[in-house]
């Protein structure tokens, strides 16, 4: 493990000679020595570089590669990674976080890539110790990919006579899984591990995720295994293996690469391994995981190869090798003998999982040292990490666990009595020092002998497993006399997705986790394993006919074990039950239930971004629930609040739970708390981005501060999402003729359809139903415009079952409501039909306004492709029904049910519950008041209907305005859900009183002069969105900006382009960029996986912007410091590692060239893919990349055409 320096000024990779000698690296001489210059241009004192190293493996955490170095004397850092390394891997560098991220296509295809590597950490470079360097070929990864030969140990698959040939069905795969399947087939067909098949058998395939997040293909051989004769070759007993280690003092651990793939399928049996995919039927030529005979076959194979070494200085369990010796001198010889035997038989080891010359090693679940065997800490951590109880219930749970082992512990009562005394009688719970001492002593006794026994393979195993809502636990036991002795404990907390599993799956997950943890003991066990569970349905696991994909993967995992599941009462699984309910696991239980009700993004954490504005289609940053502790702390630091407390509290002020309140509304001091409350009641999805009136009503339910209306008004008016999304309301002309006022809820309802929406979860239409009395609405998704009969079914499912039959139904003149079927149905049910007049939707004004509110909501939260609106409907319905109505002065929810719903935890808990009679009287009074409010509202509407429109706000040069999208083309799927305004843009000129010129982005390419009616003045900028744009990053002397997201793709002039959303810039700065300039492979991959039908790079793997590789005789255009018609000489193979001058040297030695200097270069020899060097006659090298034909964006289009024509003429 060393420190390596990444130096963007170094023109090659260097290694210190002393360190290279310690690694035993082999050197090769250059034909001509290279002179190494320091940053000031002077040659290094160490002299020229004359040697380069043999390729060796270098690890930076999980990022692995083979690399060569220039060998010289390097001060301070033994390894320097320069421009060639940076160019090849193109890592993403976060200077603020000081992190490297390997995500380039080269790394994806050639390196084992970790998620994130910290450049400042000590990075291990794992290499073979010098004394074993002669065996470097045993660790060669490429050689391990070759098809192994047939041997006497080939895997035989003998089927039961007369058994039907298994043929499964295809499992459905996700888009990433299909891509992984395609890659698996291409790779293994190339290696020869599989081949196309015409077999009558066919097993399905599925994928499982590795810990690294990668997908691993697994063939479901369960049906084949059921008719296969078992291989009876025994796996070694772990206890026997460990007995051979007595007296050993030095250990080396080896792990075979490929493992099962090192063994061939017996010739003639390949057809039995056939597996089917959407790309065809294939059969395996090497042994795969999942075949029932694979473990025994492989153990037989390695045992015979190393028969004369076994138990002398080598023990083997499947693919795990442990070399042990009594002294260091003999150990080196033993390791070399094992490596030589691996070489002789064409077997290869995985260097990254090997460890040499250890004094202590973890092997097969034990920690082995010269002192003997000890328990692996993981076996007992579930008990040792048990947190001290904090209440009586937790004490009782621990004592229930402890009482099971009291028969094995001398003086058990001595240690348990102080704990028991904490819960005796009715005294308050108090955890004493004596109880803590007894608690720690009992945990220590549980994890040591004679209670915790070493597993004995000659004795049956019993696994007790249990799951709670938040954790799983298990105990491995073996019978000793009449009792079960524990061998190991296991528990862990459930992840957030796992907490959403069904009870059946949680209980099964506990068993699976136990089998994974104790695999070395349970796989190949001599006796069937007994599994005890208190969930009876698990007894039928192996006979279950219907399993989902997750359960199918688990069932395939269990095929490796011989076990039986038995139901026992909960009292018999107390140990596992207690482990799954430890206090530290139960701490997060409350949050678990909440996360099952709403998606996590609906209660997002308050974050501070660097964006200048919030883009349309993205979720607004949403704070979590406001914490009483935060408010209490801010009130204690607030002078105004403390002044009120010192003066004594009088109405309307009061103190509740230590919080200052105004009329029972919590006072929030100035600062981030107010902004958090405003975001919570306006920006988040349950709030809905509504206007001043509804936002004020929401926030005043719980909070208050002086001049709150002014702050809310400013916040709402300056909300960038609202300004872009909301429609400008113009007062209609003509007199109003309102419908009669209903006398009770759901007496008169209205219905309408929102149509022509982009597909979302199979839906394209929304049926909106509104009660004209309470204004309560239901938003119902539909798979297209329904027929009259289908509409009747929707009413039955979503309206009638909740509210019964209405007296009148107000609709438009759609075919659903004018058909004979609908008319007959309404007549039969006694429903009065009220149809709107032609071309006058105002008759059904309530539903039309509700439609507009719903569309406004969806515009605020829908993504760019607008294909997630269906998932937003439940929250949009909640937000609408929870918003106060101007006509009734109440929310629809309160008017209908008599109480307000909660969408975040209250700051102050209340226990007041009104009596049923009081609640009924209050609800009746509310509905009586609604009648008065509705009548008054209709009079107000009628009185104001004919008033003239007021002149809009004045617009001056320098103001920022939003531009209406009414007459602008849109690339998004549906205009109805598109933003109503874009911008804001600055006004650069006023041509006349109603005409203005705007400064628009170059990408818009439209005339920048607009009428006043299309402009909306920006209402200022919210502080949280007024952030400066981030500065560009200089890469190779050019400015580059970070990509936030990829929104769309297209082909423009036969070149692939992406619509880019930039980090720190608003929607007005989005631009179409050539794919060759977009260095965001993860975002690109995610975009095409999400939208597979969008334009994408060609199937060859090179995008449309990239041509084939350079070949001999090609002519290419350059933009470099070279003269026209200059020849490039590609270096010989020995010259590939030649020293390349830095960019600063190039800039200083060459003048700037204009467009006229563009010339052609003729390639005389085969070209390297990335870097080449000029001939000795040339004074400066030229770097060529795959985008060698890309023109600088600053050139005019006419100039680019001329250059292309010139290049074409020269080529011809």
N, C-alpha and C positions, 0 to 999 in steps of 0.2 A: 504494500500500500504506500503510495507516494503522492506528492503534490505535483501536478502538471500545470503549466501555464499556457493559456490560449492567447496567441499573439497575432493580431491581424496585420502586423507589420512584417512578420517573418515570412519569407517567400518559400520556405519549405519546413518540414518537420524534422526536429533535431532531438538526439538523445545523447546524454553524457556518456563518454566512453567508459568511465569507471563503473557506472550503473549498468551499462550494457554487458560489461564483463561479468558482473555479479549474476546476471541473468543467464549467462552462457550463450549469448546470441552469436550467430555466425555472421562474418563480414564478407563483403564483396568489394573489389577495387573498381574505381572509375577508370576509364581510359585516360581522362584528363582531370586533374584535380580542380576543384571549384574554390574560388576565392570567396570567402564570407566577409561581408562588410557590415560594420556597425551602423547605427542610425545616422551617424554624422558622415558616413561615406568612407571612413578609414577601414582598412582590412583588420580583421581580428588578430590579436597577438598570438592566438593558438595556431595560426597558419591556415592554409587551405584545407578543404575537406576532400579526402581521397577515398573514403570508404562509405558504403551504405549497408544497412543491416538486413539480414534475412527477415522476411515477413513474420511477424509474431502477433499473438492475440493481445488485444488491449481491451480492458473492461472499464467503463465508466458507469458504475452501478450495473443496470441490466442492459446497457448499450454496449454491444460487443462487435469488434471488427478485427480484421487482420491488417497490419500496417507496417511499413518500412520507415526507417529514419536515416537521416544523415548523421554520421557518427563524428562527434567532436567533443571538446571540453566545454560544458555548459555550466556556468556558475549559477548558484541559487536554486535552479529548478532542473531536475534530472531529465525532464521531458518538456519540449516546447512544441505545441501544435500550431502550425502556421496556415498561410493562405490555402495550400492544397487541401488540407483537412477541412477547413471552413468551407471551401468551394464544393467539395465532394458531399459533405453532410448537410450543408446549408442549415445549421441549427437556428431556431428562433431564440433570440437573446432578449431577455427582459432586464434592462439596466436598473430599473427601479427595484425589482425583486431579486436581482442578482441570480437569475436562473437561466438554464439552458433547456431547450425543449427540442428533442429530435423527432421531427415529423416529416422530413423530406421524402419524396418517392424513393430515393436511393436507400435511405435508412429502412423504409418499410419493406424493401425487397431484399436487402443484403445484411441488415444488422438486427440484432435483438434489441428492440427499443423499449426503454423505460418511459414512464409517464412524464416525469420531471426530474431533472438532475440539477443540483445546486453547484454552480461553478466554483464556489468558494469552499465547498466541503472537501475533505480529504477523499479523493477518489481512488479506489483500488484498481491497480492494473495487475491482473492475475496472469502470471506466466508460469511455465514449467521450471521448477528448480534446476539450477545449472547441472547438478550431478545426474539428473535424469534427462538431460537435453537430447541425448542420442536417440531417445524414444519419442521425439516430437511427432513422428508420423502416427503414433498410436492415438493421438488426440486430434487428428486431421478430420475436420467436419466434412469436407467434400468427399473424402474417401469413404466415409461412413454412409454416404448416400448411394453407393453402388449396390446393385442387386447381389445378395450373398449367393454362394453356390449351394447346390443340394448336398446334404450331409446325411449320415445315418440317423441323425436326430430330428429330421424333418417332422413337422406337426401332422400327425395322422388324424383324420376325421372319419371314424367308423360309425356308420349309422345303424340303428336298430332295424332288423329285417322286417320288411312289410310296413314300415312307418311311412305316412304320407310326406311327400316332399314339401317343405315349408315355402310358402309364397305370401309375403306380407303386402301391405298397401303403402303407397307413398305417404309420408308425413308432410304436412304443409310447412314451408320454411319462409322465414322473413327475408327481406331483400338483402340485409347483410349476410345472412346465412347462405343465401344462394350465391353471393359473390365468394364467400369462403369455400363453398362446395366447388365452384368452378376452379378456384385456385388449387384446391386439394387435388382435383382430378388432373389438371394440367401438370402439376408438380410430380405426382406419383406415376403418371403415364410416362413422363420423361425419364424418371428413375427406373422404370420397369417394375415397380412394386405392384402395380395393378395392370389389368388389360381388359379390353372389351370382351364381353361374354355372351354366349347363347344358352346359358344354363336354364334348366327348368325351375331352379330354386331362385328365390329373390328375397333378401332381407332388407328392411327399410333402414334409412340413415337418419340421424338427428345430430344436434350440436349441443355441446356443453361448454360453459365458460370457464376458462382457467382463472386462477387468481390474478393474473396479469390483465384480464379482460379479453384476451384473445379467445377465438372460437376453436374448439377441437372437435373434429368429426368422430362420431361413434356409430358403429353399425349395431343395430338391434338384433343380436343373434339368439334371442331367447327361444324362439321357435326351433331353431337349429339345435340348440343345446338340449332341448327336451327330448330329442330323438338321437342324441350322440352318446355312444358308449364312453363312460368316464375313464380317463387315464388314472390308474391307481398309483403312479409313482409318488412317493410321499415327499412333502416339504419337510425340511429339517426342523427339529424341535429347538425353539429359541433357547430354552434352558440348557440344552446340550451344547449349543454353539457358544454360549457365554461361559460355560464351564471351562472351555479350552483357553480362555484368556488369562487364567491365573498365572501370575509371575510376569506378565507382559508389561513393558514400561513405555514403549513407543508404538504409535499407531498411524496408519495411513488409510484413508477411506477413498475408495474408487467407485465411480458410478458409470455404467455402460451407456453409450450413446445409441439410441435406437432400440435397445433392449429387445423386445419381442420381434421387431423387424429384422433382427439378425438371423432369424430362423425361417427357413422356407416352408411353405405348405407342401406336404408330400405330393409328388407328381401323380396326377390323376384325381386328386381331391380338390383342386382349385375351384371346380364348378360349384362345390358345396358352399363356398364362401361368398357367392355372388350377392351383390347388393344393388338395389335399383335406385335410380335418381331420375330427375326430369331430363337429364342429359343422356340417359341410356343405362344399360345394364353392364356392370363391371364385376370382375372377380379378382381376388387378392392372390398374389404369388408369394407373399410373406405372411408370417403369423401376425394376427391382429389382437388387440385387446378386445375382450368380450367373448372369445371362444373359450368354452369351459375347460378344454384341455391345455390351454396356453400356459398357465403357471407350472403345471407338472412337467410339461415338455421342456420348458426353458430351464427349470431346475435340473432336470436330467442332463440337458445339454452342457451346462456350465460345470456340473459335478464331474462329468466324465473328462472334460478338458483339464480340469485342475485336480484330478483325483489324487495325485501324489503330493499335492501341496496342502490339501484340506486337513485341518486340525493341527498341522505342524506349525504353520505361520499364516494361514489363510482360512477365513470362514466366509461363506457365501450364503446369502438369503435372497433368492431371485436375482435382481440386478444390483444388489448392494454388496460390495466387497469390502472386507476389513483385513488389512495386513497388519500383523502384530509381531513384535519381537522383544527380546529381553534386553537388548542393547542397541545403541544407535549404529554401531559398526555393522552388526549383522542385519539390521533393519534395511539399510541401503541395498544390500545384496538381495534380500527377500523381495523388495519392491521391484528391483530390476528383473528378477526371475518372473514375477507376475506380468510385468509389462512385456517381456519377451514372449511369454506364452500367449498373451493377447495378440501380439503382432503375428506370431506363427499361424494363428487361426483366423486372421482377418477380423478381429474384434476391435472396437474403438471405444475409448473412454471420453466422458464429458468433462473437460478440464474445469469448467466453471462450477462443477459440483464435487470436485475432488479436493481433498485436504491432505497434506503431506507432513510427516514427522511431528505428530501431535502427542502431547503428554496427557490430554484428556479429550474424549470424543463422545458425541451423542450417537448411539447406534441402536436401532430396533427398540426405541422407547426407553433406553437406559442411558445413564451417564457413566462412562467407563473410564477409569484412571488406574494408576498403579496401586491405589488404596483399595480398589475393589469396585463393586457395583453400587450405584446409588439411584434413587428414584429420579426420573426426569422431572424437573420442576413443573412441567405442564401437567403432570399427573395429579399433583396435589394443590395446584394453584387455586382450583375451584373452592377448596376449603380454607387454605391459608389466607386468601384475599377476602374472606367473609367479613363484612363490616359489622362493627359492634351494633347491637340492637338499640333502637331509639324509642320503642314503645312495647307494651305488653304483648301484642300480637307477634312481633318479631322475636321476642324472647321465647314464646311458646313454640314457634316454628323451629327455632334452633334446638330447644330441648327435645322436641319430637325427633329431630335428626340424631341427637346425642344419645337418647335413651335406647336406640337400636343397638348401640355398641357398649352399653354399660357392662354387659357380661364379660367383655374382654379387658376392661380397665380396672385395675386395682384402685381402691379408694375413690370410686367414681363420685360418691356422694360428697366427698371432701371438696371436689372442684365444682360440682354442680349446685351445691346448696346455696352459695352466695348469689348465684344467678336466679335460682328459684325464689329466693327471698324478695327479689325485686318485684314479683307479681303476686305476692301473697296478700290476701285480704282485699280491702277496698282502698288501701293507701295509694296515693299518686305514684306514678312510675318514677323511679329514680335509679339511675345506673351508678353503682358504687365502685370504688377502687377494687374492693374484693371481688366483685362480680367481673370486672375487666380482667383481673388476674386469672380467675378460674376460666373465663372465656378463652383467653390466649393459650392456657395450659391444655385445655381440652382439644383445641385445634391442633396443637403440636402432637398430642397423643393420637389423634385420628390419623395423622399422616406418617406415623412411624410404626415399626413392629412392636408388639405382635398383632396390632389391629390391621395395618395395611400390609398385605402379604405380596411377595413376588408371584406373578402368575405362573402356574404349573401347567404346561401344555398337555400333560397326561390326565388332567382333571377337567370335567365339563365346565364351560363358562356360562354365566348368567349375566344378562344385561338388563338393568332396570332403567327405564327412560320415562321422562315426563316433560310436559310443556305447560307453561303458563302464558298469559297474554303478552309478556314482555321478555321471556327467557326460556331456555331449555336446559335440562340437567340430566345426567346419567351417572350410573355407578356400575363398575365392572366387578363382579363377585365370583367366587368359587366356593363350592361346598367343602366345609371342614367339619366332619362329624355331623351333628344335627343342625349346624348353623352355616350361614353364608358369610364368608369373610370378604371384605372389600379388597380389591387389587388396585383400583384407580378411581379417581373422581373427575367429572367433567361438567362444566356449565359455561354458558356464554349468553350474552344479551342478544335478542333478536334484532335484526336490522329493520329499518322502517318498512321496506317492502314485505319482509317476512311476517311482520305484525298483522298484515292484511290477509295472511293465509287463513284457510278454514281450520277449525279445530283438528280435523282429521289430518291435514297436511302438517300442522305444527307438531302433532304427536309423532308423525312419521319422520319429520325432520330431526327430531330429537334422537330417534333410533339411527338414522343415517349419519348424523354427526358423531355418534358414539362409535359406529362401525368404522368411520373414516379415521378417527383418532386412535383407535386400538386395532387397526388393520393387521399389524404384524402378528398379533396374537389370535385374531379371529379368522383371518383368511387361511383356509386349509386346516382348521381346527379338527382334532381327532374325533370329537363328539359333536353332535348337533348343538348349536348355540340356542339356549333358551332366552327369549326376550319377554320380559314382563312389562305390560302396559295396562293402564286403567281405562283405555279406550277400546271398547269391545269390537268396533268395526274394523280395527287393524288386523284382526284375526283372518280376515278375508282378503288380505292384500294380494296374495298370489293367485287368487281366483277371480279377482275383479275384472269385469269385461270392459268397462269404460274408464279410461284414464286420460287426463289431459297431458299436454306435452311435458310439463314439469314432472308429473307422476310417472310418465313413461321413462324419463331419464333416470329417475330414482330407482324404478323397478329394474332397469338394466344394471345399475350399480349393485343392487342386492343379489344379482345372479352369481356374483363371485363368492357368496357365503352360503354355508349350510346352516340354516337356522329355522326355528319355529317360534311363532308369536303366540303367547298365552295371555289371556285376560286375567287380571288379578284385581282385587278390590283396592281402592286408593290407600287404605290403611297399610297395604303390603308394599307400597312404593313410596314410603315416607322419605327415604333418603333422597331419591331423585326429585321428589316433589319439593323438598326443602331447598335443594340446590337451584331449582328453577324459579324460586320465589325469594331469593336473597334480597335484603333491604336495598342494596345498591341498584338492583334491577328494577325494583318496584317504583323507584323514584320517577321514572319517566312514563308511568302508566297513564296519567291523566291526558298527556299530550297525545298518546296513541289513539285514544278514542276520538279525539278531535280530528286527527289526521285522516280518519276513515270517513268522516262526514264531508269534508271539503278538501280539494287538492291543496298541496302545500303552497302553491304560488298565490292562493287566495289569502294567506296570512304571511306574506313575505316579510323579510327583515328589512328594516330601514337601512338604506345604503346611500352613500354620497357618491355620485358619478361625476365624470368629467365632461358629460355631454352638454352641448350648448342648448339643445332642445330635445324634447321627448318625441321620438319618431312615431308616426301613425303606424298602427299594426303591432306595436310592441306593448307589453304589459307595463303599466306605470309602476314605478317603484312604490311598494306598499309596505307601510310599517306593520309590525306585529301589534298585538294588544298593548295598550298603554298600561304600564306597571305602576301600582300605587307607590312603590318604593321610590321610583324615579320622581314622581310628582312631589312626594313628601320631601325628598332631598332638595328639589328645586325651590319649594316653598320655604324651607329653612334658610336658603341663601337669598331669598327675595325680600328686599327692604319693605316693600308695600305690604306684603303678607305679614311680616313680623310686626309692622306698625299696627295693623288691624288687631293682632292678637294682644299686643300690649295695651291697647285702648279698651279691651274687653269686647266680647262679641255680643252684638245686638242684631235683631231681625233687620235685614234678611240674611245676615251672616250666621254661620254655625260651624261647629267642629265635629266631624264624623271620621272615625277611624284615624284620628290624628291628621286629617286633611281639612283645610279651610274650604268651606263651601258657601256658595251664594244661591239661596233658594234651592238647596239640595243639589246644586250643580257644582262640581269640583272646579275650584279656581286653578287655572294653569298660568304660572308666571311666564314672563317673556323668555324666549329662547327656543331650543329645539323641540320642547314639548308642544308648543302651539303649532309648529309646522307639522309635527307628527299627527296631532289631532286633525288638522286640516286635510292632510293626505288621507287619513283613515276615513274621514267622512265625505271625501270628494273623489279621490283618485282610485281607490281600490274597487274591484269588480262588484262587491255587494253594494257599494255606494252609488256607482253608475255615472260619474262625471256629470251630475245634474247641475242646475243653475243655482242662483243665490238663494231663492226661496226654499228649495228642498234641502240644500246643504245647510242652511241656517237651522232648519227644523231638526236635522239629524244631529248636528253638533250640540245644540242646546238641550238635547235629551240628557246629556251627561256632563257637559263642560261649560265653563263661562270664564270670561275675563273682560275688563273694561274695553269699550270700543270694539267689541267682537264683530259687530255687523260690518264695520269698516274694513276689518282685516279679512273677513270672509269674502266680502265683495271684491276686494283687490285680488285675493287669491283666485277666485273664480274667473274674474275678468281677464286675468293674465295667464290663465291656464292654456298652454300651447295646444294641447290635445283638443280642448273645447273650441278654440278659435278656428282650428282647421276642420273640425268634424261637424259642427252644428250648422243647421240651416238658418239663414237670416229670415226672420218672420216679418212679413208685410201684412198689415191689416187688410182684410178683404173688403171689397165694396159691396153695396146693397144691404138691404135690411135683413135682419135675422128672423127666422121663423123656427124657434126651438121646438123640439119634441116635448110631449107632456112629461112632467116629472114623475118618476115611479114612486110608489108609496112604501116599498119594502125592498130588501136586497134580492137581486136576481129575479125581479119581476119583468124588467125590460133589459134585454141584453143586445149587444151588437156583435157582428162577426165580419171578418174580412180576411183576405189572403195577401201575403207578401210573396210575390212570385219572382221567377227568373233569377234566383240566387245561384251562386256557384255550388257544385256538389260538395256536401259535407256529411260524412258518415252515411252516405246514400240518400240524403235529404236535399231537396232543392226549393221547398216551399214552406212557409210558416202560416198556420191558421191562428189568427188573433181573435180572442173572445173577451169582451169587456162587459161588466155589469154597470149599467148607467146610473145606478144608485150609489154603490160604494166605490165604483171605479176599479174594483178588483179585476185583474186580467189574467188570462192563461195564454201562454205561447206554446203552440203545439207544432212540432216539425212534421212534415209530410214528404213522402217520396214522389214529388211531382204534384200537379194540380189534381185533387181527388174528384171522383165522380159524386153525384148526389148521394148514392148509397154509401160510398166510403166516407163522405162528410157526415152522414147520419151516424155511422159507427164511431167516428171521432168524437161527436157530441156525446154519445152514450158513454165512452170511456173516460172523457176528460171533463165534462160539464155536468151531465145528468147525475152521475154517481156521487158528485160532491154537492150539488146545489138543487137537484130536482128540475122540474119543467118550468120554463119561463112563461110569462103571459104573452109577451111580444118579442119578436126577433127582428132587428134592424140590420139589413144587408144591402150590398150593391146588387146590380142586375147580372151577376155572374150566372153561367149556365147551371151551376150547382143549385142555385136558389130560385131559378125560374122554371126548372124542369117539372114535368107532371108528377114525377115520383115525390119530389120535395113538397110540392103543393098539397098532394094527397096526404103525405105524412103529417104536415102541419095541421091540416084540417082534422085529421083523425085524432091528433093530440090536443087540439084546441089551442094552438099557438097562432097569434095574429102576426101576419107577415107585413113588414114595412120595408118596401124597396125604395132605393134612392132614385131620384129623377136622372134622366140620361145626361151624361157629361157634367154632372154636378155632384161630386163626391161629398160635398159639405153636408148633405143630408145625414150621412153617417160620420159626422165630424169627430165624434168621440173616438171611434176606431181608427180613423185616419190619423188623428193626432197621436194616438197610442202607437200606431205603426211607425210614425216619424220618430217617436221617442225610442222605440226599439231599434230602429235603423241607426239612430244616433249612438246608442249604446254599443251596437256591434261595430260601428266604425271606429269607436275608441279602442276596442280591445281585439279586433280581428287581426290575424297575421297578414303578411303581405300577400300570400296566395289566396287568402280569404276562404280557406277550406276548413276552418275550425269553428265556424259560427254556431254549428249545431251544439257543440259542447258548452257554448256560452249561454244557451237559452235558459237553463235552470237558474243561473245567477242573475240573468237579466230580468227574469220574471220576479225574482225576490227583490231586486233593486227597485223595480218599478212599483211593486205593491208596498214597498217600505218607504216610498217617497211621498211627502205630503202633497195633496192636490189643491190647487188654487181655488177651485170651485167649492170644495167641501171643507177646507181648512184642516183636514185630517188625512192620514194615510189610508189607502184602501184596506190594508191588513187590519188596522185598528178599527175601521168602520165595519168590517165584516166579522171580526172575531172578538173585539173588545180589549185587546192588549197589543203592545208593540213587540215584535220579534227581536231577538238578540243576534248580532253577527260578530260581536267580539265580547270577551268577558267583561262584566261590569267592574269598574274601579272600586265601588263600594257595594258589598253584598247586603241584601235586604231579606228579611224573613217575613215581611208583612204579606199575608195572603188574605184577600177580601172574601167575605162570606158570599155564598152563591146568590142570595137574594140581592145583596148590594151590587154584585157584578151584573146581574140581569137588569136591575134598575139603571145602572150606569150605561149599559149597552143600549137600552131603550132610549135613554135621554140623548145619547150620542146620535142615534138614528133619527130622532125627532129634530135635533139640531141640523142634521144633514139636509132634511127637507127644506128648512128655512134657508140654509146656505145655498142649496141648488137653485131655489127660486130667486134669491138675491143675485146669484152669479149670472143667471140668464138675463135679468134686468140690466146688470152691468154690461154684459156682452152687447145687448141690443142698443144701449145708450152710446157706447163707444164705437159701434160698427162703422158709422159714416164719417168719422173724423179723418181729416187729411193727414197724409204722412208727414212726419217731421223731417226737416233737412238733416242729412247725415253730418257727422263730425267733420271739421275742416281738415284738409290734407295739405301739407306744405312740403316743399323740397327738403329732403333729409329725413322725413318721417319713414317709418317702416310699415308696410301694408301687406295684408294677405291678398292673394289673387284667386278669384273664383275659378273653379275647374269646369264651369258649365259648358264652355265652348272649347276646352282643351282635350286633345286625345289622351286616352288612358291605356296603359299596358296591363292593367290589372283585370282579373276575370270579370268583375261585375261593377258597373258604375254606381249601382245603388248603394254598395258598401264602400265605395271609394271616398276619399276625403273631399269635402265640399270646398275647401280652400287649401292652397299651398303657400309656402313662404315662412316667415315674412321676408319681403324684399325692400330695399331702400328706394325711395322716390328720387330720381336724379333731375327731373325737369317737369314743369307744369306748362303744357303747350297752350291750353285755354282753360276757362273755368271748370270744365268737366273732363278734360283729357290729361293723362299723366304718363310719363315715361319712367319705366322701372329698370333697375339694374338686375338682369336675370343671369343665371348661370349659362355658360356656353353650351352646355348639353341640351338646353331647351330648344334653341334654334327656332324661335318664333319672334314676330315683330313685337318689340317691347313697349308699345303704346296702347293704353287701355282706357275705356270709359270709366267714369266715377262709379257707376252702378256695379262694376265688377270688382271693386276694391273694398276691402274692409280694414280700417285702421287697426294696427296692433295695439292692444291695451296695455302696453308696457311689458316688462319681462319679470317673471318670478325669480326671486333670488336663487332658488335651488336649480334653475335652468340657465342662469346667466354665468356660465363658466367659459373661460377662454378656450379656443380651439387648441388642441395639443400641437406642439411643434413637430415638423417632419423629422424623420430619422435619416441621417445621411448614410447611404449604403453605396460604396464604390464611387463616392463623389456626387451621387444623385439623391434628390429628396424622395423619400418613400413614406407613405402614410399607412397606418394600421387599419386593417379591414375589420369592421364590426360584424358584418353578415353579408351573405350573398343572397339577393332577393329574386333574381330572374336570370335567364340566359337567352341568347339569340345568336343567329348567324347574320353578320353584317358584312357585306362584300366578301362572302365566302370565308370569313374569319369568325371564330367563336368569341363571343363577348359575354361578360357578366355584368349585371347591374349591382353595383357595390354600395353598401351603406358603410360610411367611414366612421371610425371611432372619434367621438368628440365633435361631430358635425351633424346638423339636422337633415331632415328629408330633402330640403331644397338643394343640398350639396351632393345628392346621389348621382352617380355617373356610370355610363357604360364603359368598361375597360376591356382591352384585349386579354384573353385568357393567359397569354404569355407573360403579362405584367402582374398577374395576380398570384402572389406567393402565399397562398392560404390553402394548403392541401386538405387540412381537416374540414374546413368550411366547405370547400368544393365537393369533397366526398359526401359530406352530410347533405348538401343541397341535392345532389343527384340521387342519393338514396331516398330522400323524401319526395322528390319530384322526378321519377324515372322517365317520364315522357318529355321532359324539357330537353332542348338541344344540349348535347354533351360532346366530349372529345371522341374522336374516332375509336373504333374498337381495337385498333392496333396498339393502343396504349399511348400513342403520341397524339396530341391535340391537333386540330386542323392548322394551327399556327406553326406546328413543327413539321419539318420535312423529314426525309430519311437521313441517316448519318452521312457524313462526308466520305466520298470515295475518291480513288485516284483519278485524276483528270477532270474533276469538277472545277467550275469557275464560280466564285462567290463574290458578293459585294462586302466591303468593309467600311467601317467608320473610324478606323484607328489611325494612328500616326504612321502612315506608310504612303509611299508614292504609288501612282497608278501602275497597273501591270506588274506589281512587285511579286516575286515568287516566294512562296513559303516552303521551307524545307522541313519536313516532319522528322524529328530525331529518331535515331535507331533505338532499338529496345533498351540498350544499355544507357541511353541518354534520357530515358523517360523521367528520371528523377533529377533532371538538370536544374541548376540554380536559376531562378527567374527574378529579374529586377523588380523592385517595388513600384507601385503606381506613381509615387512621388518622383522617382527617377525618370519614368516615362514622361511625366508632365513637364519636368524641367529640361529634358533633352529634346523635345519636339515642339514645334510651333502649332498653334491652333489651325486646323484645316477647315476651309469653307466647304460648301456643298460641291463646288467644282472639283474638289480634291478626291471625290469618290472614285474608286477604280475597281478593277477586278483582280482577283488573286487566283493563280493557277496552282492547284495542288499537284505536286510531283510524286508524292508517296502516300501510303495509307495514313489516314488522319486519326489522331486520338479523339475520343468523344468530347473532351472538355478543354484541355489545355495543349497548346503546341508552341513551338519556339521558332523564331526566324533563323534564317541561314546566317552563317558567319559574316557574309557580305553586308547584311542588313544591320543597321545600328540599333534597332529597337524591336523587341518581340511584339507579337500581336496575339491577344487572347480571343479565341473563337468559342462561342457557345452554340447551343442548338437554335437559339433565336438570332442567328447571324444575319438574317435578312430583315430583321426588325428595324424600321426607320425611326429616327428620333421624332418624338411627338411635336417638337417645335417647328419642324419643316412644314411648309405649306403643301396642300394636297397636290397642286400642280407640279411642284418640285419633285414630289414623291413619284408621280407618274413618269416624269422625265427620267428619273434615275432608273426606274424599272425598265423603261424602254431601252435605255442605254445598256443595261445589263443584259437584256435579251438579245440585242444586236451583237454584243461581244460574244455571248455564248454560242450564237449561231455562226 
